[in-house]
Amino acid sequence: MTKDPHAIVLGGGQSGLAAAHALLTRGLRPLVLEAGPEPVGSWPHYYDSLTLFSPARYSSLPGCPFPGDPEHYPHRDEVVAYLRRYAAALDADIRTRHRAVAVTRDRDGFTVRTGHGDTFAAPALIAATGGFSQPRIPALPGLDEFAGTVVHSSEYRNPAPFAGQRVIVVGAGNSAVQIAAELAEHARVTLATRAPIRFAPQRPFGRDAHWWTAALGLDHLPVGHLLSAPPATPVADPGRYQAAVAAGRPDRRPMFTRLDGDSVHWPNGTSEPADTIVLATGFRPGLSYLDGTGALRDGIPLQRKGLSTTVPGLGYVGLEWQRSFASATLRGVGRDAAYLVDRLIGTPVSAGRRCCQPVS
């Protein structure tokens, strides 16, 4: 058990593990508090068929290459196994089933209270619960009264429960298209979007897109603080999604105007009954434990490159576009964590290097 930690890390998923690694390699003592039963973040809760759009070569945390063929695209369960082994090899004080419910700050630092009533204190705090822990539910006319089933993509697992149904998937991102294409093999599916879906080839000119962004220096270009809002990311197409939409499996339509009972009303004046609405509408940061600290505005962290601009000693890892395009990804959180720790805590208090061993 860690005595007098230099920093408390909230969240034991990819962002929290990267933060713990950055602290350990600088001779600092982290305490990681993870709400779930093991330090693997939200990965076990994603849909069954989820496959990364980045090859294993570009899907690693610091110090531990992702196992297997560097060019293969890891499945959800491979990522879970990788994080599980990474956490075990990290040799950090990680306490699972410790959900942070409140944070207070005084001149000595931060005190974290968990759902069990336990309290932990440290001079620095890293919020690493990421930017994808709270489903974003859009205000769609009639959604609250819809007579059918409404599920967020975070609740979707596989197409079996929707076989034979009329399903409307709301969203134009990677998850929306992947879920809709999967459902279309078992149900009649429409993608409802506010604008046409943008596709980008997953392997332009024979190389994965991440090779190009890394080679051109675009992947980690620190421009996140210059953006007023995260730009829309095109759907990574391995060669089948754009063709599936073009073939009408699923079809794409402009966003419906309203829901009424079990009916969906389309902009062209037609309407039809629907069984299920799937909201692939993204997430918001789940940072309610920071309420009252002055760190948030409307639930959004006030930060620049991961450093809180209102609360000294507080930092973040894993926010979308925190520093770069890769900030909320397996390949990006390590770089952001190292940047943050160097500025949050400064000179290491002791010499030495602690790093996890490569997994196999």
C-alpha positions as CSV (number, residue, x, y, z in Angstrom):
1,M,0.0,0.0,0.0
2,T,1.3,3.4,-0.9
3,K,2.2,5.7,2.0
4,D,1.9,9.4,1.4
5,P,1.4,9.3,-2.4
6,H,2.7,12.2,-4.4
7,A,-0.5,12.0,-6.6
8,I,-3.8,10.3,-6.6
9,V,-4.9,9.1,-10.0
10,L,-8.7,8.7,-10.4
11,G,-9.4,6.0,-12.9
12,G,-7.6,2.8,-13.7
13,G,-8.3,2.4,-17.4
14,Q,-5.8,3.3,-20.1
15,S,-5.5,6.9,-19.0
16,G,-5.0,6.1,-15.4
17,L,-2.4,3.4,-16.1
18,A,-0.5,5.8,-18.4
19,A,-0.6,8.4,-15.6
20,A,0.7,5.9,-13.1
21,H,3.5,4.9,-15.4
22,A,4.5,8.5,-15.9
23,L,4.7,9.0,-12.1
24,L,6.5,5.8,-11.4
25,T,9.2,6.4,-14.1
26,R,9.9,9.8,-12.4
27,G,10.4,8.2,-9.0
28,L,7.0,9.3,-7.7
29,R,4.4,7.4,-5.8
30,P,0.9,7.2,-7.3
31,L,-2.2,5.9,-5.8
32,V,-4.7,4.7,-8.4
33,L,-8.4,4.6,-7.5
34,E,-10.6,2.6,-9.9
35,A,-14.4,2.3,-9.6
36,G,-14.6,-1.0,-11.4
37,P,-13.6,-4.5,-10.4
38,E,-10.3,-4.4,-12.3
39,P,-8.2,-1.8,-13.9
40,V,-9.3,-2.1,-17.5
41,G,-11.6,1.0,-17.8
42,S,-14.7,0.9,-20.0
43,W,-13.4,-1.6,-22.5
44,P,-15.3,-4.7,-21.3
45,H,-18.6,-2.7,-21.7
46,Y,-18.2,-1.9,-25.4
47,Y,-20.1,-3.8,-28.0
48,D,-19.0,-7.4,-28.8
49,S,-17.7,-6.8,-32.3
50,L,-15.7,-3.7,-31.6
51,T,-12.3,-3.7,-33.3
52,L,-9.7,-0.9,-33.1
53,F,-9.2,1.3,-36.1
54,S,-5.5,1.5,-35.3
55,P,-3.2,-1.5,-35.8
56,A,-1.4,-3.0,-32.7
57,R,1.7,-1.1,-33.7
58,Y,-0.1,2.2,-32.8
59,S,-2.2,0.9,-29.9
60,S,0.3,0.6,-27.0
61,L,0.8,2.2,-23.7
62,P,4.3,3.3,-22.7
63,G,6.8,0.5,-22.1
64,C,4.7,-2.4,-23.3
65,P,4.2,-3.0,-27.1
66,F,0.8,-4.5,-27.9
67,P,1.3,-8.2,-28.5
68,G,0.8,-10.1,-31.7
69,D,1.2,-9.0,-35.4
70,P,2.0,-5.3,-35.3
71,E,-0.3,-4.8,-38.3
72,H,-3.4,-6.5,-37.0
73,Y,-6.4,-4.6,-35.7
74,P,-7.0,-5.7,-32.1
75,H,-10.4,-6.8,-30.9
76,R,-12.1,-5.4,-27.8
77,D,-11.2,-8.5,-25.7
78,E,-7.5,-8.3,-26.8
79,V,-7.4,-4.7,-25.4
80,V,-9.0,-5.9,-22.1
81,A,-6.4,-8.6,-21.8
82,Y,-3.6,-6.2,-22.6
83,L,-4.7,-3.6,-20.0
84,R,-5.1,-6.4,-17.4
85,R,-1.5,-7.6,-18.0
86,Y,-0.2,-4.0,-18.2
87,A,-1.7,-3.1,-14.8
88,A,-0.3,-6.3,-13.2
89,A,3.2,-5.6,-14.5
90,L,3.1,-1.9,-13.5
91,D,3.6,-2.7,-9.8
92,A,1.5,0.3,-8.8
93,D,-0.9,0.7,-5.8
94,I,-4.2,0.2,-7.7
95,R,-7.3,-0.1,-5.6
96,T,-10.3,-1.4,-7.4
97,R,-14.0,-0.8,-6.4
98,H,-13.0,2.6,-5.1
99,R,-15.3,5.1,-6.9
100,A,-14.5,8.7,-6.2
101,V,-17.6,10.7,-5.2
102,A,-16.2,13.9,-3.9
103,V,-12.9,15.9,-4.0
104,T,-12.0,18.8,-1.8
105,R,-8.8,20.9,-1.8
106,D,-7.0,22.9,0.9
107,R,-3.5,24.3,1.1
108,D,-2.0,20.9,1.6
109,G,-3.5,19.4,-1.5
110,F,-6.5,17.2,-2.3
111,T,-8.7,14.8,-0.3
112,V,-10.7,12.2,-2.2
113,R,-13.8,10.5,-0.7
114,T,-15.0,7.3,-2.2
115,G,-18.4,5.6,-2.2
116,H,-17.3,3.4,0.7
117,G,-16.6,6.5,2.8
118,D,-12.8,6.1,2.7
119,T,-10.7,9.2,2.2
120,F,-7.3,9.5,0.6
121,A,-5.0,12.6,0.4
122,A,-2.2,13.8,-1.8
123,P,-0.7,17.1,-2.9
124,A,-1.6,16.4,-6.6
125,L,-4.6,14.9,-8.3
126,I,-4.9,13.5,-11.8
127,A,-8.4,13.0,-13.1
128,A,-8.1,10.0,-15.6
129,T,-11.6,8.9,-15.9
130,G,-11.4,10.1,-19.5
131,G,-13.9,11.8,-21.7
132,F,-16.1,8.8,-22.6
133,S,-17.7,7.9,-19.3
134,Q,-21.0,9.7,-19.5
135,P,-23.3,9.0,-22.5
136,R,-24.4,12.1,-24.4
137,I,-28.2,12.1,-24.9
138,P,-29.3,14.7,-27.5
139,A,-32.5,16.7,-27.2
140,L,-34.4,15.1,-30.0
141,P,-38.1,16.1,-30.4
142,G,-40.3,13.3,-28.9
143,L,-37.4,11.2,-27.7
144,D,-38.6,11.1,-24.1
145,E,-42.1,9.9,-25.1
146,F,-41.0,7.4,-27.8
147,A,-43.1,4.3,-27.4
148,G,-40.3,1.9,-28.6
149,T,-36.9,1.1,-27.2
150,V,-34.2,3.8,-26.8
151,V,-30.6,2.6,-26.2
152,H,-27.3,4.4,-26.2
153,S,-24.4,2.8,-28.0
154,S,-22.8,2.2,-24.6
155,E,-25.6,-0.2,-23.9
156,Y,-25.5,-2.0,-27.3
157,R,-23.7,-5.4,-27.3
158,N,-24.7,-7.4,-30.4
159,P,-27.6,-7.5,-32.9
160,A,-29.4,-10.5,-31.6
161,P,-32.1,-8.6,-29.5
162,F,-32.9,-6.4,-32.6
163,A,-33.4,-9.2,-35.2
164,G,-36.3,-8.4,-37.5
165,Q,-36.9,-4.9,-36.1
166,R,-37.0,-1.5,-37.7
167,V,-34.0,0.3,-36.2
168,I,-32.9,3.9,-36.5
169,V,-29.3,4.6,-35.6
170,V,-28.5,8.2,-34.8
171,G,-25.0,9.3,-35.4
172,A,-22.3,9.6,-38.1
173,G,-19.2,8.5,-36.4
174,N,-17.2,5.2,-36.4
175,S,-19.4,3.6,-33.7
176,A,-22.6,4.6,-35.4
177,V,-21.6,3.2,-38.8
178,Q,-20.1,0.0,-37.4
179,I,-23.1,-0.7,-35.3
180,A,-25.6,0.1,-38.1
181,A,-23.7,-2.0,-40.6
182,E,-23.7,-4.9,-38.2
183,L,-27.4,-4.5,-37.3
184,A,-28.3,-4.3,-41.0
185,E,-27.5,-8.0,-41.4
186,H,-30.3,-8.8,-39.0
187,A,-32.8,-5.8,-39.1
188,R,-34.0,-3.0,-41.4
189,V,-31.7,-0.1,-40.4
190,T,-31.4,3.6,-41.2
191,L,-28.6,5.9,-40.2
192,A,-30.1,9.3,-39.3
193,T,-27.5,12.1,-39.5
194,R,-27.5,15.9,-39.6
195,A,-25.0,15.9,-42.5
196,P,-23.7,13.3,-45.0
197,I,-21.3,10.7,-43.6
198,R,-17.7,11.4,-44.3
199,F,-15.6,8.3,-45.0
200,A,-11.8,8.0,-45.1
201,P,-9.9,4.9,-46.3
202,Q,-8.4,2.9,-43.5
203,R,-5.3,2.0,-45.6
204,P,-4.7,4.8,-48.1
205,F,-1.9,3.8,-50.6
206,G,-1.4,0.5,-49.0
207,R,-0.5,1.8,-45.5
208,D,-2.7,2.3,-42.5
209,A,-3.8,5.9,-42.0
210,H,-2.0,6.0,-38.6
211,W,1.3,5.3,-40.4
212,W,0.7,8.5,-42.5
213,T,-0.4,10.7,-39.5
214,A,2.7,9.5,-37.5
215,A,5.1,10.0,-40.4
216,L,3.7,13.4,-41.1
217,G,3.7,14.4,-37.4
218,L,0.0,15.0,-37.4
219,D,-1.0,12.4,-34.8
220,H,0.5,14.1,-31.8
221,L,0.5,17.7,-33.1
222,P,-0.3,19.7,-29.9
223,V,-3.1,21.9,-31.3
224,G,-6.0,20.8,-29.0
225,H,-5.9,24.0,-27.0
226,L,-6.4,26.0,-30.1
227,L,-9.7,24.3,-31.0
228,S,-13.0,25.8,-29.8
229,A,-14.7,22.5,-30.4
230,P,-13.4,19.0,-31.4
231,P,-13.6,18.6,-35.1
232,A,-15.6,15.8,-36.6
233,T,-13.6,12.7,-37.4
234,P,-14.3,10.8,-40.7
235,V,-15.3,7.2,-40.5
236,A,-12.4,4.9,-41.0
237,D,-13.5,2.6,-43.8
238,P,-11.7,-0.8,-44.3
239,G,-13.5,-1.1,-47.6
240,R,-17.0,-2.1,-46.7
241,Y,-18.8,0.6,-44.8
242,Q,-19.2,3.1,-47.5
243,A,-20.3,0.4,-49.9
244,A,-22.8,-0.9,-47.4
245,V,-24.4,2.5,-47.0
246,A,-24.4,3.1,-50.7
247,A,-26.3,-0.2,-51.1
248,G,-28.8,0.8,-48.5
249,R,-27.7,-1.7,-45.8
250,P,-28.0,0.5,-43.8
251,D,-29.5,3.4,-45.7
252,R,-28.7,7.0,-44.7
253,R,-31.3,9.7,-44.3
254,P,-31.3,13.3,-42.9
255,M,-32.2,13.5,-39.2
256,F,-35.9,12.9,-38.5
257,T,-38.0,15.9,-37.5
258,R,-39.7,14.3,-34.6
259,L,-40.8,11.1,-32.8
260,D,-44.5,10.6,-32.1
261,G,-45.6,7.5,-30.2
262,D,-43.8,4.7,-32.1
263,S,-43.6,6.8,-35.3
264,V,-40.6,8.4,-36.9
265,H,-41.3,11.6,-39.0
266,W,-38.8,12.3,-41.8
267,P,-38.1,15.7,-43.4
268,N,-39.7,14.6,-46.7
269,G,-43.1,14.4,-44.9
270,T,-43.3,10.6,-44.6
271,S,-43.6,8.7,-41.4
272,E,-43.3,5.1,-40.3
273,P,-43.3,3.0,-37.2
274,A,-39.9,2.1,-35.6
275,D,-39.1,-0.4,-32.9
276,T,-35.7,0.9,-31.6
277,I,-33.7,4.1,-31.6
278,V,-29.9,3.6,-31.1
279,L,-28.1,6.7,-30.0
280,A,-24.5,6.6,-31.2
281,T,-24.1,10.2,-30.1
282,G,-20.9,10.1,-28.1
283,F,-20.0,10.9,-24.5
284,R,-19.2,13.6,-22.1
285,P,-16.5,13.6,-19.4
286,G,-17.8,12.0,-16.1
287,L,-16.2,14.4,-13.6
288,S,-19.0,15.1,-11.1
289,Y,-16.6,14.3,-8.3
290,L,-15.0,17.7,-9.0
291,D,-18.2,19.6,-8.5
292,G,-17.6,22.4,-6.0
293,T,-13.8,22.7,-6.7
294,G,-14.1,25.3,-9.3
295,A,-12.5,23.0,-11.9
296,L,-15.6,22.6,-14.1
297,R,-18.0,24.8,-16.1
298,D,-21.2,23.1,-17.0
299,G,-19.5,19.8,-16.4
300,I,-16.6,20.5,-18.7
301,P,-13.1,20.8,-17.3
302,L,-11.4,24.2,-17.5
303,Q,-8.0,23.1,-18.7
304,R,-5.1,23.7,-21.1
305,K,-3.1,20.8,-22.4
306,G,-4.3,18.8,-19.4
307,L,-3.5,21.3,-16.7
308,S,-6.4,22.8,-14.8
309,T,-6.5,26.5,-15.4
310,T,-8.5,27.2,-12.2
311,V,-7.3,24.6,-9.6
312,P,-3.5,24.3,-9.0
313,G,-2.2,20.8,-8.6
314,L,-5.0,19.3,-10.7
315,G,-4.5,17.6,-14.1
316,Y,-6.3,15.5,-16.6
317,V,-5.4,12.6,-18.9
318,G,-7.6,11.0,-21.6
319,L,-9.8,14.0,-22.6
320,E,-10.7,14.2,-26.3
321,W,-8.3,16.6,-28.1
322,Q,-6.7,17.4,-24.7
323,R,-3.4,18.1,-26.6
324,S,-3.8,16.3,-29.9
325,F,-5.8,14.1,-32.2
326,A,-4.5,11.0,-30.3
327,S,-5.1,12.3,-26.8
328,A,-8.0,10.0,-25.9
329,T,-6.5,6.9,-27.5
330,L,-4.2,4.0,-26.3
331,R,-1.4,5.5,-28.3
332,G,-1.9,9.0,-27.1
333,V,-2.5,8.9,-23.4
334,G,1.1,8.0,-22.5
335,R,2.6,11.1,-24.2
336,D,0.0,13.3,-22.6
337,A,0.6,11.8,-19.2
338,A,4.3,12.4,-19.4
339,Y,3.7,16.0,-20.5
340,L,1.3,16.5,-17.6
341,V,3.3,15.0,-14.8
342,D,6.4,17.0,-15.7
343,R,4.4,20.2,-15.4
344,L,2.1,19.2,-12.6
345,I,4.7,17.9,-10.1
346,G,8.0,19.0,-11.7
347,T,11.4,17.6,-10.7
348,P,11.2,14.0,-9.6
349,V,11.7,13.7,-5.8
350,S,14.0,10.7,-6.2
351,A,16.2,9.2,-8.9
352,G,15.2,6.0,-10.6
353,R,13.2,4.5,-13.3
354,R,10.2,2.1,-12.8
355,C,8.6,0.7,-15.9
356,C,6.4,-2.2,-16.6
357,Q,7.8,-5.2,-18.3
358,P,6.8,-6.0,-21.9
359,V,3.7,-8.2,-22.0
360,S,3.5,-11.3,-24.2
